[in-house]
């Protein structure tokens, strides 16, 4: 196990490009720069995020398969996967609506969280029927993949687009549905956390660069049902 961890994780002498090329689409020419920690004298390598055009490259099938094979001991069904194949109940819908924060901006349909909270009693049975149909069929409204982007200015030159933080204003029905299917995963993930050594990297547009094919296969490899991995997560990332 120690050998497998060393082969598949970062350590002194190994670049972050080698570590992350299987899970990110950012690595193409492995153009890296050195970062030196003056106190510890530890040599690190960091991806040059600015001024490099040839960074986008899809991970190969071999890269993805290899990265998913080494932690196989930890894969398999868990309590969350059982919850994800269960019927969506009115109780779950009502709980998700109640968990939505009030006074939040609305999406393209102009129906904010407050509207769903105010009419929770009337909305809950309707949403329960719709959510079960959409989830089982893997077919969702087009509005689930649409958003209104609002750019919030940060400090610095206002003419520089990088000095703005884009905020995606999503419809509340989408947020309610995704909260329902993600909650059991989050609860189980927190319960299963153990002491570990973590490598934290601050990548520009990190989520946008995540290889979606790897994401779906990783979810399936961990034992989550096809209904969740292929019909929900994959469809909502088209």
FENDA-V607270 format. One record per run of one state. SS is the DSSP state (H for helix, E for strand, L for the rest). FROM is the first residue (numbers start at 0). TO is the last residue. If there is no record, write none. Layout:
BEGIN
<<SS & FROM & TO> <SS & FROM & TO>>
END
This chain:
BEGIN
<<L & 0 & 0> <H & 1 & 7> <L & 8 & 14> <H & 15 & 19> <L & 20 & 22> <E & 23 & 23> <L & 24 & 30> <E & 31 & 35> <L & 36 & 41> <E & 42 & 46> <L & 47 & 59> <H & 60 & 68> <L & 69 & 70> <H & 71 & 73> <L & 74 & 77> <H & 78 & 83> <L & 84 & 88> <H & 89 & 98> <L & 99 & 111> <H & 112 & 117> <L & 118 & 118> <H & 119 & 136> <L & 137 & 140> <H & 141 & 144> <L & 145 & 146> <E & 147 & 152> <L & 153 & 159> <H & 160 & 162> <E & 163 & 168> <L & 169 & 170> <H & 171 & 190> <L & 191 & 204> <H & 205 & 208> <E & 209 & 209> <L & 210 & 210> <H & 211 & 220> <L & 221 & 224> <H & 225 & 236> <L & 237 & 237>>
END
